[in-house]
């Protein structure tokens, strides 16, 4: 209990890596689970999972398992993956370690970074579908083979799975990616990440959270129309937030939001039609290239053309 109170009172910090070292600063990200715009049921399931993780340190020790938890957050850009990590840090009162793997040249450098992470921390790896491949490719460019591990299943690009990069006890590992289908299957196997969380487009409940955050309102005459549009058009919470920030007057701010999904749907339709037209032009150009030039035609074809032209001239005379 005293340890939890101490965590609640401490100032949070965010650390970023440069080479083999961490550099920290105070972390003042305002997002909490109360203000996070996402599906309420999914939000509650994450909170329950975090609470269960915090209370099971002795259980993990008894079963011989490291006391850590992995979350794979995926979904389109702008759906709140980074905000969810910030909310988790504020909820747990854990410092945040934002790992940029483009700054890591070798796997051994990555291990040194993780060794210097204290427990009760969150390790955050963004664009994880690209990052781990980069470390392995840099090792290959430098003439070094990926460093082996007896229990690691290497990915198709030679990169070890997330479990190989073992953060210290009492940490949560969050991997953020935009396209789950681009992630190496080795990173999706059971045991690599404990919980897969899909951050989707803005649902109605998420919009109401945003409206409450920005304008302290739970109802408005435009809400029914906005609800209908959100069910028909894919709009991210980031896009909604951008609309709401344009005015402090709720009536002024919500009106463009009514028009925005309609414009986005029209823009998507135009893009589809333009792509079809471009594909048609490409097809026609390919067909034109298949036409045989005169100099490549069979000589008999020339004689037929010549005869046909001669007959035409005879008829006209």
SERO-4910 file (N, C-alpha, C, O; in steps of 0.05 Angstrom, whole numbers):
BEGIN
 pado doro    nc1    nc2    nc3   cac1   cac2   cac3    cc1    cc2    cc3    oc1    oc2    oc3
  Unk    A     17    -24      0      0      0      0     17     25      0     12     44    -15
  Unk    A     38     25     17     56     48     18     70     52     -9     75     75    -17
  Unk    A     77     30    -22     90     31    -47     72     44    -68     81     59    -85
  Unk    A     46     36    -68     27     48    -87     24     78    -82     22     93   -101
  Unk    A     23     86    -57     20    115    -51     45    130    -61     43    153    -70
  Unk    A     68    118    -58     92    130    -67     92    134    -98    101    154   -108
  Unk    A     82    114   -112     79    115   -141     60    138   -149     66    153   -168
  Unk    A     38    140   -134     18    161   -141     29    189   -138     21    207   -152
  Unk    A     48    192   -119     58    219   -113     82    227   -131     88    251   -132
  Unk    A     94    208   -144    119    215   -158    112    229   -185     92    223   -198
  Unk    A    130    247   -193    128    261   -218    137    242   -240    158    229   -238
  Unk    A    121    239   -261    127    221   -283    147    233   -302    149    257   -305
  Unk    A    163    216   -314    183    224   -333    181    207   -358    173    184   -357
  Unk    A    189    219   -380    191    204   -405    220    204   -415    233    225   -414
  Unk    A    229    181   -423    256    177   -432    257    170   -461    241    154   -471
  Unk    A    277    181   -475    282    174   -503    310    166   -506    328    175   -492
  Unk    A    315    148   -525    342    137   -529    357    152   -551    346    160   -571
  Unk    A    383    155   -546    402    165   -566    426    147   -565    441    148   -545
  Unk    A    429    131   -585    451    111   -584    445     90   -563    424     77   -564
  Unk    A    463     87   -544    460     67   -523    450     78   -496    449     65   -476
  Unk    A    442    104   -496    435    118   -471    406    128   -472    395    134   -493
  Unk    A    395    131   -448    369    143   -444    372    172   -435    389    179   -419
  Unk    A    354    190   -445    353    217   -436    325    224   -428    306    220   -444
  Unk    A    321    234   -404    294    238   -393    286    267   -389    303    285   -387
  Unk    A    260    271   -388    248    297   -381    222    292   -368    211    270   -369
  Unk    A    211    312   -355    185    309   -342    163    303   -362    163    314   -384
  Unk    A    145    286   -354    123    277   -371     97    289   -361     88    282   -339
  Unk    A     85    306   -378     61    320   -370     38    314   -389     20    330   -393
  Unk    A     37    290   -401     16    284   -420    -11    283   -405    -13    269   -385
  Unk    A    -31    299   -414    -55    301   -398    -75    279   -402    -95    277   -387
  Unk    A    -71    260   -421    -91    240   -426    -93    220   -403    -73    209   -393
  Unk    A   -118    215   -395   -124    195   -375   -145    177   -387   -156    182   -408
  Unk    A   -151    155   -373   -173    138   -383   -200    152   -383   -217    145   -399
  Unk    A   -203    172   -366   -228    187   -365   -232    204   -390   -254    207   -400
  Unk    A   -210    214   -401   -212    232   -424   -205    218   -451   -208    230   -472
  Unk    A   -197    192   -449   -189    178   -473   -214    170   -490   -232    157   -479
  Unk    A   -214    178   -515   -236    172   -533   -233    145   -546   -218    142   -565
  Unk    A   -247    125   -535   -246     98   -547   -270     83   -537   -285     92   -520
  Unk    A   -274     59   -547   -297     42   -539   -296     37   -509   -276     27   -499
  Unk    A   -318     44   -495   -318     41   -466   -313     12   -456   -298      9   -436
  Unk    A   -324     -7   -469   -320    -35   -461   -291    -43   -464   -279    -56   -446
  Unk    A   -278    -35   -486   -250    -41   -490   -233    -27   -469   -213    -38   -459
  Unk    A   -240     -2   -463   -225     13   -444   -226      0   -416   -206     -3   -403
  Unk    A   -250    -10   -408   -253    -23   -382   -237    -49   -382   -226    -57   -361
  Unk    A   -236    -63   -404   -222    -89   -404   -192    -84   -401   -178   -100   -388
  Unk    A   -181    -62   -412   -153    -55   -409   -147    -47   -380   -127    -56   -369
  Unk    A   -164    -31   -368   -161    -23   -340   -161    -48   -322   -144    -50   -304
  Unk    A   -180    -66   -327   -181    -90   -311   -156   -107   -314   -146   -119   -295
  Unk    A   -145   -108   -338   -121   -124   -343    -97   -111   -329    -80   -125   -318
  Unk    A    -96    -84   -329    -74    -71   -315    -76    -75   -285    -55    -80   -272
  Unk    A   -100    -74   -274   -103    -78   -245    -95   -107   -238    -82   -111   -217
  Unk    A   -103   -126   -255    -96   -154   -250    -65   -157   -251    -54   -172   -235
  Unk    A    -53   -144   -270    -23   -146   -272    -10   -134   -247      9   -147   -237
  Unk    A    -19   -111   -237     -7    -99   -214     -9   -116   -189     10   -117   -173
  Unk    A    -31   -131   -186    -35   -147   -162    -24   -175   -163    -30   -190   -144
  Unk    A    -10   -182   -184     -1   -210   -186     29   -214   -187     39   -233   -199
  Unk    A     44   -197   -174     73   -199   -174     81   -226   -161     98   -240   -172
  Unk    A     69   -232   -138     76   -258   -124     68   -282   -141     82   -302   -141
  Unk    A     45   -279   -154     36   -301   -171     56   -307   -194     63   -330   -200
  Unk    A     65   -286   -207     85   -289   -229    110   -302   -218    122   -319   -231
  Unk    A    119   -293   -194    143   -305   -183    139   -335   -177    157   -351   -182
  Unk    A    116   -342   -167    110   -370   -160    110   -388   -184    120   -411   -182
  Unk    A    100   -378   -207     99   -395   -231    124   -393   -248    126   -405   -269
  Unk    A    144   -377   -238    169   -375   -252    167   -359   -278    182   -364   -297
  Unk    A    150   -339   -278    147   -322   -301    154   -293   -294    147   -283   -273
  Unk    A    168   -279   -313    175   -252   -308    150   -234   -305    131   -238   -319
  Unk    A    152   -216   -286    129   -199   -280    128   -176   -300    137   -154   -293
  Unk    A    117   -181   -323    115   -160   -343     91   -167   -361     81   -189   -361
  Unk    A     82   -147   -375     58   -150   -391     62   -136   -418     72   -114   -419
  Unk    A     54   -149   -439     57   -138   -466     31   -131   -480     12   -148   -479
  Unk    A     29   -108   -492      5    -99   -506     12    -91   -534     30    -75   -539
  Unk    A     -1   -103   -553      3    -96   -582    -21    -79   -590    -43    -89   -593
  Unk    A    -16    -54   -595    -36    -34   -602    -35    -30   -632    -14    -21   -642
  Unk    A    -56    -35   -646    -55    -31   -675    -81    -19   -685   -102    -20   -672
  Unk    A    -79     -6   -708   -102      7   -720    -93     30   -738    -69     36   -739
  Unk    A   -111     42   -753   -104     64   -771    -91     87   -756    -96     91   -732
  Unk    A    -75    103   -770    -63    127   -758    -85    146   -748   -106    149   -760
  Unk    A    -80    158   -724    -99    177   -714   -121    165   -697   -141    179   -690
  Unk    A   -119    140   -689   -140    127   -674   -134    126   -644   -150    114   -628
  Unk    A   -112    138   -635   -108    141   -606    -89    121   -593    -90    117   -569
  Unk    A    -72    108   -609    -53     88   -597    -33    101   -578    -29     91   -556
  Unk    A    -21    123   -586     -2    137   -569    -16    149   -544     -5    149   -522
  Unk    A    -41    158   -548    -56    169   -525    -62    147   -505    -63    152   -481
  Unk    A    -68    123   -515    -73    101   -497    -48     94   -480    -51     89   -456
  Unk    A    -25     95   -492      0     90   -477      4    111   -456     11    105   -433
  Unk    A     -2    137   -462      0    158   -442    -20    154   -420    -14    159   -396
  Unk    A    -44    145   -426    -64    140   -406    -56    117   -388    -60    118   -364
  Unk    A    -43     97   -399    -33     74   -383    -11     84   -364    -10     76   -341
  Unk    A      7    101   -374     28    112   -357     17    128   -334     26    125   -311
  Unk    A     -3    145   -340    -15    161   -319    -31    143   -299    -31    149   -275
  Unk    A    -43    122   -309    -59    105   -291    -40     89   -273    -45     87   -249
  Unk    A    -19     77   -284     -1     61   -268     19     77   -253     31     68   -233
  Unk    A     23    103   -261     44    120   -250     71    108   -256     89    108   -239
  Unk    A     74     97   -280    100     86   -289    113    107   -307    100    120   -323
  Unk    A    139    109   -306    154    125   -325    153    112   -352    151     88   -355
  Unk    A    154    129   -373    151    119   -400    178    120   -415    192    141   -415
  Unk    A    186     98   -427    210     96   -442    203     93   -472    193     71   -480
  Unk    A    206    114   -487    199    114   -515    223    105   -532    241    121   -536
  Unk    A    222     80   -541    245     68   -555    243     73   -585    224     65   -598
  Unk    A    263     88   -595    265     93   -624    286     74   -635    310     78   -631
  Unk    A    277     53   -648    296     33   -658    313     42   -681    333     29   -688
  Unk    A    306     65   -694    323     75   -714    349     86   -703    369     90   -717
  Unk    A    349     91   -676    374     99   -662    390     76   -653    413     80   -643
  Unk    A    380     51   -656    394     27   -646    407     13   -670    393      5   -689
  Unk    A    433     10   -669    446     -3   -692    448    -33   -689    445    -47   -709
  Unk    A    452    -43   -665    456    -72   -661    438    -82   -639    430    -67   -621
  Unk    A    433   -108   -639    417   -120   -618    430   -117   -591    416   -114   -571
  Unk    A    457   -118   -590    471   -116   -565    467    -88   -553    465    -85   -529
  Unk    A    465    -67   -570    459    -40   -561    431    -39   -549    427    -26   -528
  Unk    A    412    -53   -561    385    -53   -551    384    -67   -524    370    -57   -506
  Unk    A    399    -88   -520    399   -102   -494    411    -84   -473    401    -84   -450
  Unk    A    431    -68   -479    442    -49   -460    422    -28   -451    420    -21   -428
  Unk    A    406    -19   -470    385      0   -463    365    -12   -444    357      1   -425
  Unk    A    357    -37   -449    337    -49   -432    348    -56   -404    333    -54   -385
  Unk    A    373    -62   -403    386    -68   -377    385    -43   -359    382    -46   -335
  Unk    A    387    -20   -371    387      5   -355    359     16   -350    356     39   -341
  Unk    A    338      1   -357    311      9   -350    304     -1   -323    308    -24   -317
  Unk    A    294     16   -305    285      7   -279    258     -8   -281    245     -6   -302
  Unk    A    251    -22   -260    225    -35   -260    203    -13   -257    209     10   -252
  Unk    A    178    -22   -259    155     -4   -258    158     18   -280    157     42   -274
  Unk    A    162      9   -304    165     27   -327    148     16   -350    141     -7   -351
  Unk    A    143     33   -369    130     26   -394    149     29   -417    160     51   -421
  Unk    A    154      8   -432    171      9   -456    152     12   -480    136     -6   -485
  Unk    A    155     33   -495    138     39   -517    154     38   -543    173     53   -546
  Unk    A    145     21   -562    158     19   -588    138     25   -609    119     10   -613
  Unk    A    141     48   -623    122     56   -643    130     45   -671    154     40   -675
  Unk    A    110     42   -688    116     31   -715    132      6   -714    153      3   -728
  Unk    A    124    -12   -697    140    -36   -691    142    -54   -715    160    -70   -717
  Unk    A    123    -51   -735    124    -68   -759    149    -61   -776    157    -78   -792
  Unk    A    159    -37   -773    183    -28   -788    208    -30   -771    230    -35   -782
  Unk    A    206    -25   -745    229    -20   -729    247    -45   -725    271    -43   -728
  Unk    A    235    -67   -719    252    -91   -713    266   -101   -738    288   -111   -737
  Unk    A    253    -97   -761    266   -104   -786    291    -87   -791    311    -96   -801
  Unk    A    288    -61   -782    311    -43   -786    335    -51   -771    358    -49   -781
  Unk    A    332    -60   -746    355    -69   -730    369    -92   -743    394    -92   -745
  Unk    A    354   -112   -752    366   -135   -765    380   -128   -791    402   -137   -797
  Unk    A    367   -110   -807    380   -102   -832    405    -87   -828    424    -90   -843
  Unk    A    407    -70   -807    431    -55   -801    454    -74   -793    477    -70   -799
  Unk    A    446    -96   -778    467   -115   -771    477   -129   -796    501   -135   -798
  Unk    A    459   -136   -815    468   -149   -839    486   -131   -856    506   -140   -867
  Unk    A    479   -105   -857    495    -86   -872    523    -83   -860    542    -79   -875
  Unk    A    525    -87   -834    551    -84   -821    566   -110   -820    587   -112   -808
  Unk    A    554   -131   -832    568   -156   -834    565   -173   -809    581   -192   -805
  Unk    A    546   -167   -792    542   -182   -767    516   -198   -769    496   -188   -778
  Unk    A    518   -223   -760    494   -240   -759    478   -233   -735    490   -225   -714
  Unk    A    451   -235   -736    435   -230   -712    445   -247   -689    450   -271   -692
  Unk    A    447   -235   -665    458   -249   -642    439   -271   -633    415   -265   -628
  Unk    A    448   -296   -631    430   -318   -626    420   -320   -598    432   -309   -579
  Unk    A    398   -333   -595    387   -340   -568    374   -367   -571    360   -373   -590
  Unk    A    379   -384   -551    371   -412   -553    341   -415   -556    331   -433   -569
  Unk    A    325   -397   -543    296   -400   -542    282   -381   -561    257   -381   -562
  Unk    A    297   -365   -577    283   -346   -594    276   -358   -621    292   -373   -632
  Unk    A    252   -351   -631    244   -358   -658    248   -333   -675    233   -314   -672
  Unk    A    267   -334   -693    273   -311   -709    252   -307   -731    241   -326   -741
  Unk    A    248   -281   -737    229   -274   -758    241   -280   -785    265   -288   -787
  Unk    A    225   -277   -806    234   -283   -833    256   -264   -842    271   -270   -860
  Unk    A    259   -240   -829    280   -222   -836    304   -224   -819    323   -209   -821
  Unk    A    304   -244   -801    327   -248   -783    325   -234   -757    343   -236   -741
  Unk    A    303   -220   -752    300   -205   -727    287   -222   -706    268   -237   -712
  Unk    A    296   -221   -681    284   -237   -660    257   -226   -652    251   -203   -658
  Unk    A    240   -243   -640    214   -233   -631    215   -214   -608    236   -210   -596
  Unk    A    192   -202   -602    191   -182   -581    201   -193   -554    214   -180   -539
  Unk    A    194   -219   -549    202   -231   -524    232   -232   -520    241   -233   -497
  Unk    A    247   -232   -542    276   -233   -540    287   -208   -527    306   -209   -511
  Unk    A    274   -185   -533    282   -160   -521    269   -158   -494    247   -146   -492
  Unk    A    281   -168   -474    267   -172   -449    270   -148   -431    292   -143   -420
  Unk    A    248   -132   -427    250   -110   -408    250   -120   -380    244   -144   -375
  Unk    A    257   -104   -361    260   -113   -333    233   -120   -321    212   -114   -332
  Unk    A    234   -134   -298    210   -142   -284    194   -117   -276    205    -96   -269
  Unk    A    168   -121   -276    150    -99   -268    146    -78   -289    140    -55   -283
  Unk    A    149    -86   -315    146    -67   -337    123    -77   -354    115   -100   -355
  Unk    A    112    -58   -369     93    -64   -391    106    -56   -417    119    -35   -419
  Unk    A    103    -73   -437    114    -68   -463     91    -62   -482     73    -79   -485
  Unk    A     91    -39   -494     70    -32   -514     83    -29   -541    100    -12   -545
  Unk    A     73    -45   -560     82    -42   -587     60    -30   -604     38    -40   -604
  Unk    A     66     -8   -618     46      7   -633     51      2   -663     74      6   -672
  Unk    A     31     -5   -678     34     -8   -706      8      1   -720    -14     -1   -709
  Unk    A     11     10   -745    -12     18   -761    -23     -5   -777    -47     -6   -783
  Unk    A     -6    -24   -786    -15    -45   -804     -6    -72   -792     17    -80   -796
  Unk    A    -24    -85   -779    -18   -111   -766    -10   -132   -786      7   -149   -780
  Unk    A    -21   -131   -811    -14   -152   -830     14   -149   -841     24   -167   -854
  Unk    A     28   -127   -835     56   -124   -843     75   -133   -822    100   -134   -827
  Unk    A     65   -141   -799     83   -150   -778     91   -178   -782     75   -195   -791
  Unk    A    117   -184   -777    126   -211   -781    110   -231   -763    106   -225   -740
  Unk    A    101   -253   -774     85   -272   -759     99   -281   -733     85   -289   -714
  Unk    A    126   -281   -732    140   -289   -708    132   -272   -684    133   -280   -661
  Unk    A    125   -246   -690    118   -228   -668     89   -231   -659     81   -218   -640
  Unk    A     73   -247   -674     45   -250   -667     39   -277   -654     16   -283   -648
  Unk    A     59   -293   -650     55   -320   -638     47   -317   -609     54   -297   -596
  Unk    A     32   -337   -599     24   -336   -571     48   -333   -552     68   -346   -556
  Unk    A     45   -315   -533     66   -310   -513     83   -286   -520     98   -277   -503
  Unk    A     82   -277   -545     98   -254   -552     86   -228   -540    100   -213   -527
  Unk    A     61   -224   -545     47   -201   -533     22   -213   -519      8   -230   -530
  Unk    A     17   -203   -495     -5   -215   -479    -33   -206   -488    -52   -221   -485
  Unk    A    -35   -182   -498    -61   -171   -505    -59   -155   -531    -43   -137   -533
  Unk    A    -76   -162   -550    -77   -148   -575   -101   -129   -574   -123   -137   -570
  Unk    A    -96   -103   -579   -117    -83   -576   -120    -68   -603   -101    -55   -612
  Unk    A   -143    -71   -615   -149    -57   -640   -161    -30   -634   -182    -28   -621
  Unk    A   -147     -9   -642   -157     19   -639   -170     27   -666   -156     33   -685
  Unk    A   -197     27   -666   -211     32   -691   -219     61   -694   -210     79   -680
  Unk    A   -237     65   -714   -246     92   -720   -265    101   -698   -273     86   -680
  Unk    A   -271    127   -699   -286    140   -678   -315    129   -676   -331    132   -695
  Unk    A   -321    116   -654   -348    106   -650   -364    128   -636   -354    149   -628
  Unk    A   -390    123   -632   -407    143   -620   -399    149   -592   -399    173   -584
  Unk    A   -393    129   -576   -385    133   -548   -359    149   -547   -356    166   -529
  Unk    A   -341    144   -565   -315    159   -565   -320    188   -572   -308    206   -560
  Unk    A   -339    193   -591   -345    221   -598   -357    235   -574   -351    258   -568
  Unk    A   -375    222   -559   -387    235   -536   -366    242   -515   -368    262   -501
  Unk    A   -346    225   -512   -324    231   -494   -309    256   -503   -303    274   -486
  Unk    A   -304    259   -529   -291    283   -539   -308    307   -535   -298    328   -528
  Unk    A   -334    305   -541   -352    328   -537   -352    337   -508   -354    361   -502
  Unk    A   -352    318   -490   -352    324   -461   -325    337   -454   -324    355   -437
  Unk    A   -303    327   -465   -277    339   -459   -275    368   -468   -265    385   -454
  Unk    A   -285    374   -492   -281    400   -504   -302    420   -495   -296    444   -492
  Unk    A   -327    411   -492   -349    430   -487   -366    424   -463   -385    439   -457
  Unk    A   -359    403   -448   -374    396   -424   -404    392   -430   -421    400   -414
  Unk    A   -410    380   -453   -438    375   -460   -442    345   -464   -424    331   -473
  Unk    A   -465    336   -457   -473    308   -461   -495    305   -482   -502    282   -489
  Unk    A   -505    327   -492   -526    326   -512   -526    351   -529   -517    373   -519
  Unk    A   -536    349   -553   -538    372   -571   -557    365   -594   -560    341   -600
  Unk    A   -569    385   -606   -588    380   -627   -575    366   -652   -588    352   -667
  Unk    A   -549    370   -656   -535    359   -678   -525    330   -673   -516    317   -691
  Unk    A   -527    321   -648   -516    295   -641   -529    272   -658   -514    255   -667
  Unk    A   -555    271   -661   -567    249   -677   -555    247   -705   -550    226   -716
  Unk    A   -552    271   -718   -541    271   -745   -512    262   -746   -504    247   -763
  Unk    A   -497    271   -726   -469    263   -724   -466    233   -719   -449    220   -730
  Unk    A   -484    223   -702   -483    194   -696   -488    178   -721   -475    157   -725
  Unk    A   -507    186   -737   -513    172   -762   -490    173   -781   -483    153   -794
  Unk    A   -477    196   -783   -454    199   -801   -430    182   -792   -417    170   -809
  Unk    A   -425    181   -766   -403    166   -756   -406    136   -761   -387    121   -763
  Unk    A   -431    127   -761   -436     98   -767   -433     92   -796   -430     68   -803
  Unk    A   -433    112   -813   -431    107   -842   -404    114   -854   -397    103   -875
  Unk    A   -388    131   -841   -363    140   -852   -341    135   -832   -344    140   -808
  Unk    A   -318    126   -841   -294    121   -824   -281    148   -818   -269    160   -835
  Unk    A   -282    157   -793   -270    181   -784   -253    175   -759   -263    161   -741
  Unk    A   -229    184   -757   -212    179   -734   -217    199   -712   -226    221   -717
  Unk    A   -212    191   -687   -214    210   -665   -197    235   -669   -204    256   -660
  Unk    A   -174    232   -682   -156    255   -687   -170    275   -705   -168    299   -702
  Unk    A   -184    265   -726   -199    282   -744   -221    297   -730   -226    320   -734
  Unk    A   -235    282   -712   -257    295   -697   -245    317   -678   -256    338   -676
  Unk    A   -223    311   -665   -211    330   -647   -203    355   -662   -206    377   -652
  Unk    A   -192    351   -686   -184    375   -702   -208    393   -708   -206    417   -707
  Unk    A   -231    380   -714   -255    396   -719   -264    411   -694   -271    435   -695
  Unk    A   -263    398   -671   -274    410   -647   -256    432   -636   -265    450   -622
  Unk    A   -230    431   -643   -212    452   -634   -215    479   -648   -203    499   -640
  Unk    A   -231    479   -670   -232    503   -686   -248    526   -673   -246    549   -681
  Unk    A   -264    519   -653   -280    540   -640   -287    531   -612   -290    507   -606
  Unk    A   -289    550   -594   -298    545   -567   -328    545   -564   -339    538   -543
  Unk    A   -342    553   -585   -371    553   -586   -380    526   -597   -373    518   -619
  Unk    A   -395    511   -581   -403    484   -588   -419    484   -614   -416    466   -630
  Unk    A   -437    503   -618   -453    504   -643   -435    508   -668   -439    495   -688
  Unk    A   -416    526   -665   -398    532   -688   -380    508   -693   -374    502   -716
  Unk    A   -370    495   -672   -352    472   -675   -365    447   -687   -353    433   -702
  Unk    A   -390    442   -679   -403    418   -688   -413    419   -717   -415    399   -730
  Unk    A   -419    443   -726   -430    445   -753   -411    434   -775   -419    419   -792
  Unk    A   -385    442   -774   -366    430   -794   -364    400   -791   -358    386   -810
  Unk    A   -368    390   -766   -366    362   -762   -388    347   -776   -385    324   -784
  Unk    A   -411    360   -778   -433    348   -793   -426    346   -823   -433    326   -836
  Unk    A   -413    367   -833   -406    368   -861   -382    351   -868   -379    341   -890
  Unk    A   -363    348   -849   -338    335   -854   -341    306   -863   -329    298   -883
  Unk    A   -356    289   -849   -359    261   -859   -371    260   -887   -363    242   -902
  Unk    A   -390    278   -893   -401    278   -920   -380    284   -941   -379    272   -962
  Unk    A   -364    305   -934   -342    312   -953   -322    290   -955   -311    284   -977
  Unk    A   -316    276   -933   -297    254   -934   -307    231   -950   -292    219   -965
  Unk    A   -333    226   -948   -345    204   -964   -344    211   -994   -338    194  -1011
  Unk    A   -350    237  -1000   -349    246  -1028   -320    245  -1039   -316    237  -1061
  Unk    A   -301    253  -1021   -273    252  -1030   -264    223  -1035   -249    218  -1054
  Unk    A   -273    205  -1018   -266    176  -1022   -278    166  -1048   -265    151  -1062
  Unk    A   -302    174  -1054   -315    166  -1079   -300    177  -1103   -295    163  -1122
  Unk    A   -292    203  -1101   -276    215  -1123   -250    201  -1127   -241    197  -1150
  Unk    A   -237    194  -1105   -211    180  -1107   -214    153  -1120   -197    144  -1136
  Unk    A   -236    139  -1114   -242    113  -1126   -246    116  -1156   -236    101  -1172
  Unk    A   -262    137  -1163   -267    141  -1192   -242    149  -1207   -237    141  -1229
  Unk    A   -226    166  -1194   -201    174  -1207   -182    151  -1211   -168    149  -1231
  Unk    A   -182    133  -1191   -165    109  -1193   -175     91  -1216   -159     80  -1231
  Unk    A   -201     88  -1218   -212     72  -1240   -204     84  -1267   -196     70  -1286
  Unk    A   -206    111  -1269   -199    125  -1294   -170    121  -1301   -162    116  -1324
  Unk    A   -153    123  -1280   -124    119  -1284   -118     91  -1292   -101     86  -1310
  Unk    A   -132     71  -1280   -128     43  -1288   -136     39  -1317   -123     24  -1331
  Unk    A   -158     52  -1325   -167     49  -1353   -147     61  -1372   -141     49  -1393
  Unk    A   -136     84  -1365   -115     96  -1383    -90     78  -1385    -79     76  -1406
  Unk    A    -83     67  -1362    -60     49  -1362    -65     24  -1380    -47     16  -1395
  Unk    A    -89     14  -1377    -96    -10  -1394    -95     -3  -1424    -86    -18  -1440
  Unk    A   -106     21  -1430   -106     29  -1458    -78     33  -1469    -72     26  -1492
  Unk    A    -61     45  -1453    -33     48  -1461    -19     21  -1466     -4     18  -1485
  Unk    A    -25      2  -1449    -13    -25  -1453    -24    -38  -1478     -9    -51  -1492
  Unk    A    -50    -33  -1484    -61    -44  -1509    -48    -32  -1533    -43    -45  -1553
  Unk    A    -43     -5  -1531    -30      8  -1554     -2     -2  -1559      7     -5  -1582
  Unk    A     12     -9  -1537     39    -19  -1540     40    -46  -1553     60    -55  -1565
  Unk    A     17    -60  -1551     16    -87  -1563     12    -86  -1593     15   -106  -1607
  Unk    A      4    -62  -1604      0    -59  -1633     27    -62  -1647     47    -50  -1639
  Unk    A     28    -79  -1668     53    -85  -1682     60    -62  -1701     43    -55  -1718
  Unk    A     83    -49  -1699     91    -28  -1717     94    -39  -1746     97    -63  -1749
  Unk    A     92    -21  -1766     93    -30  -1794    118    -44  -1800    119    -64  -1816
  Unk    A    141    -35  -1789    166    -47  -1796    169    -75  -1785    188    -89  -1792
  Unk    A    151    -83  -1766    153   -109  -1754    132   -128  -1767    131   -152  -1759
  Unk    A    116   -118  -1785     95   -135  -1796    106   -154  -1817    127   -150  -1828
  Unk    A     91   -176  -1821     99   -196  -1841     98   -184  -1869     80   -168  -1875
  Unk    A    117   -191  -1887    117   -180  -1914     91   -184  -1929     83   -168  -1945
  Unk    A     78   -207  -1924     53   -213  -1938     31   -192  -1931     14   -186  -1947
  Unk    A     33   -182  -1907     14   -161  -1899     18   -136  -1915     -1   -123  -1923
  Unk    A     43   -130  -1921     49   -106  -1938     37   -110  -1966     26    -91  -1977
  Unk    A     40   -134  -1977     29   -138  -2004     -1   -136  -2004    -12   -126  -2024
  Unk    A    -14   -146  -1983    -43   -143  -1982    -51   -114  -1981    -70   -105  -1994
  Unk    A    -37    -99  -1964    -43    -71  -1962    -38    -56  -1988    -54    -39  -1997
  Unk    A    -17    -64  -2001    -10    -51  -2027    -31    -58  -2048    -40    -40  -2063
  Unk    A    -40    -83  -2049    -60    -91  -2068    -87    -77  -2063   -100    -68  -2081
  Unk    A    -94    -76  -2037   -119    -63  -2030   -118    -33  -2038   -138    -22  -2048
  Unk    A    -96    -20  -2033    -94      8  -2040    -95     12  -2070   -107     31  -2080
  Unk    A    -82     -7  -2085    -82     -5  -2114   -110     -8  -2125   -118      7  -2143
  Unk    A   -125    -27  -2114   -152    -31  -2123   -170     -7  -2118   -187      0  -2134
  Unk    A   -165      6  -2095   -180     30  -2089   -175     52  -2110   -193     66  -2118
  Unk    A   -149     54  -2117   -142     75  -2137   -155     68  -2164   -163     87  -2178
  Unk    A   -156     42  -2171   -168     35  -2197   -198     42  -2197   -208     51  -2217
  Unk    A   -211     37  -2174   -240     43  -2173   -245     73  -2175   -265     81  -2188
  Unk    A   -228     88  -2164   -233    117  -2165   -227    129  -2192   -238    150  -2199
  Unk    A   -210    115  -2206   -204    126  -2233   -225    116  -2252   -224    122  -2276
***
